[in-house]
Amino acid sequence: MNKLERPKEKVKEVYATCIGKVADVNLKSKLQACSIEIEQDEELYDRKGKAGKLREFPQKDAVNGDVDIDEMKKVYTYRMVGLKQPGRLFYNKLLNSVQICPFCGIRDVATLDHYLPKSRYATTVVTPINLVPVCSNCNKNKESSDANVTNEEVWHPYYDDYGNARWLYARILEESSPVVIFYVDTSSCGISMEDTIKLNNSFSIFKLSNLYGIYAVKELEDNDHLMRTLKKLVGKTGVKQHLEMMYESNKCVDVNSYKTALYEALKENEWYIEEYLEL
């Protein structure tokens, strides 16, 4: 899971652009009257996000007591996402702000996710800080996951940052072919219980253990011939040194990548080095 820089675009400009070409005079007037509440809620969202308390952000099924949530959803779907609509400029900018999904850290970004779902939060449907560029799989897995209580919160790429705190680990199951199990462990890195819950929620909702396990097995398969050759040429000590180098190299890139966790587990696993590579 990767930290992203918060968007610089403000909802005032985004919303005004989205509704700028509404032809129906009465509808346009109603939508324009929503601007003040939408801008105020953007400020509230930012304060709650920085404090790690977005679960306290109020759900709303209408804006300005006049425009219901379905009409607000249409502003996003038809006037921001629509290919030839004026708001598409902002959609593309957010979508192209990063290439790799910040939730899984592996797959390509393909869509925007409403961190607070548009089905329950009418004032944040086009608010940039509520729109996170993600892959299709993570977006589908998250669906309408809510954050109105601590135990349901997931990691927010714009606000949550654990720095270099190490929380992702792996262990090797000794089977005919190695199986890699990934898990969250914050016991030695100083991450709070609240954030630990958030990490575990994210790990579960985005199915990261299974995803990382698949990629780890592929990594092992791709390097199987190399590792067996190394074992023959330089023995156990040389293999350990190579795995240590792979661990350190990946840790420099991302302390919590699946490769960092994988190679740490491999370099400490005697069965993999002494027995499996001899099969």
N, C-alpha and C positions, 0 to 999 in steps of 0.2 A: 504494500500500500504506500503510495507516494504522495508527498505534500505538493500542492499546487499553489502558485501565486494567485491571490484573489483578483478577479476581474476589475479593471479600472472603469469600465463602463457603468454608468448609473442608470437606474430604472427610469428616471425622469425622461431621458433622451430615448431610451429603448421603447418605452410605452408610447410616447408621443409619436414616434416614427411608425410603430405598428398600427396605430389607429388613425394615422394621418390621412389615409385615403378612404376612410369609411364614407360611403355615399349617402347612407340614410342619415338625414340631419338630426332626427330625434335620437337615434342610437348613438351617433357621434357625440352629441351633447351629454348624454348619460355617461358614456365612457370617459369623456374629458373630466367630468365631475368626480371621477374616481381617483384622479391623479394625486391629490393631496394625501389621501389615506394610503395609497400605494407607496408613495415616497416616505411617509412617516414610518410605515412598516418595514421599509428597507433599512432605515436607521435602527429600528428596534431589533431586526434580524441580525444586523452587524454587531450590536452590543451583546445580544444573547450568544451569538456565535463565538465571539472573543472570550466570553465568560464560560463557554462550554455548557450553556444552558438553553440550547434551542428547544429542548423538550418543553420549555415554558412559553414558547411562542404560541399565541392564540390561534386556534382553528377558526376559520371564517367561511361561511357558505355564501356570502355576498359581500359586495364592496359598496360603501356609501349608502347602504340600505336599499339599493335600487338595482344593482347589476348582480345577478346571481352567478354562481360558480360555473355553470355551464356556458354562460356567455363569456366569462373570463377565459375559460379553457379554449374557446373558439379564437380568442385574440392570439393565443399562443399557436394553436394548430394551423389556423388559416392565415394569420397575419404576420407570424414570425417564422414558422417552419415552411410555409408555402414558398415554392421555388422562385416565384416571380413577385413575391410580396415585399414591401419596403423593409420589414423587420428582418428579412433573411440575411441581410448584411451582418447583423449582430449575432444571429444564430451561427453563421459560418465562422465568425471571428472566435466565438467561444469554442466551437467544435474543433477548430484548427489550432487552438492554443497549445495543444499537447498531442503527441502521437500515440502514447501508450496509456491504457486505462489506469487511472490512479487507484482503483479498487483492487484489481487483481495484479497489476504490475507486469502483465504478460501480453494480453491481447490488444489489438489496435482499437483506437477510439472510433466509434461509429455513430454515436447519438449523444443527446444531452439527457441527463437524469435530473428530475426535480428532487432535490434532497428532501425537502418537505413536499409531499405529494400534491400535485395540482388538484386532485380530487377532494382535498379537505382544506386547502389553504388558498383562498381566492385571491389574496393580495400579492402573492409571490409567484404567479404563473410565468411572468416574464422578467423577474428580478434576477440580474446576472449572478449575484452571489448565491442564488439558490439553484443555479443551473450548472451541473458538473459534467464535463465531457468524459464519457465512459464507453466501454465496449457493449455490444448488444447483449451478451450473456449476463454481464453484471447488472445491466439495466433490467433485464427480465427477472433475474434472481431477486433483485431488490423489490421490484414491483411497487407495491404501495406500503412498504415497510415504514412505520411511523416512528417518531421519536418523542412521543408525549410523556414517556416515563423513562427513567434511567435504564432499566433493563431491556429496552427496545432500541436504544440508540445505536447507530453505526458510525463508523469513522467518517469525519467530514474532511475531504482533501483541502479545503480552503482555510480551515481553522485548526484542525488537530495536527500537532507536530510533536513527535516524541524525540526529535533530534537523533542522536546516535544511540539511543537506548535500544538494547538488543532484546527482542521479544519472540522472534521466530526461531524454532529449533526443529530438528528432525531426528528420528531414530530408524535404524535398519532392522527389518525383520529377516531372520536367517532362514530363508526358504530356498527352493531349488534355483530360483532367480531372486535377487534382492528386491524386497518391497520397502518403500520409503514412506514413513508416516510423519506428517508435519503437524506441529502443535504450537500453541501460544504459551509462553512461560515468562511472567514478569517478576518472578520472585527475587531476582537479583539486579534489577535495573531501575528501581525507584519509581516505576509508573504506578499511579494511584489505583485504588480498587475500582473507582468509577471508570477510569480509562481502560483498565483491564477488562471490565465487562464489555465496553464498547469494542475493543479489539476482538474479543471472543465472539460477540454478536456478528461482527463483520466477517470473521473467519468462517462462521457457520452459514450466514445468509448468502455469501458469495461463493460458498463451496470450495474454499481455497485449499483445504487439505487434499481433496480429491484431485483438483486441478494441478497442484504442485506435485502430487504423487505421480501423475501421468507424465509430466514434463521431466521429472527426476528419473523415471524408468527409461525414458527416451535418451536422456543424457548418459545413463549407464550403458545402454545398448550401443550408442554411437562411439563410446570410448572403451568398449570391452576389449577389442583387439589391442589397442594401445596399452591398456593396463596389464594385460597378460604378457605382452612383449616386454614391458618394463620389468615385470616380476622376473622374467627369465634372464634379462640382461643385468639388472642392478639389484635384484633381490628385494627382500622385505624393506630394508632401510631406504632404498631408492624410491620404492613405491610410496612410502610414508612421506618422504621429502616432497615428492611430486604432489601428493594430495594436500600437504601443508601449503605448498605454493599456490595451488588452485583455491584453497580456502582463503588465504590472505589476499589474493588478487581479487576475488569476488567480494570480499568484505570491504575492500577499498572503494568499490563501485556502489555497493548497497549492503549495509550490515544486515538487513532483513530480507535479502533476496532468497529465493528457494535454493539457488546454487550455493550461496554462503552456508546455509543450514545443511545442505546435502554434503558438501565436501568436509565440513566440520565433523559430521557424523561418520563419514567414510574413513577419515584419517585416524579416528579413535576406535574403529571397529576391527578387532583382531580377526574375527571370522572372515570378513570380506577380504582382508589382505592375505591371511595365511591359508585359508581353506578354499574360499570361493574362486579365487584367481588361479587355483591349482586344478580345478575341475576340468 
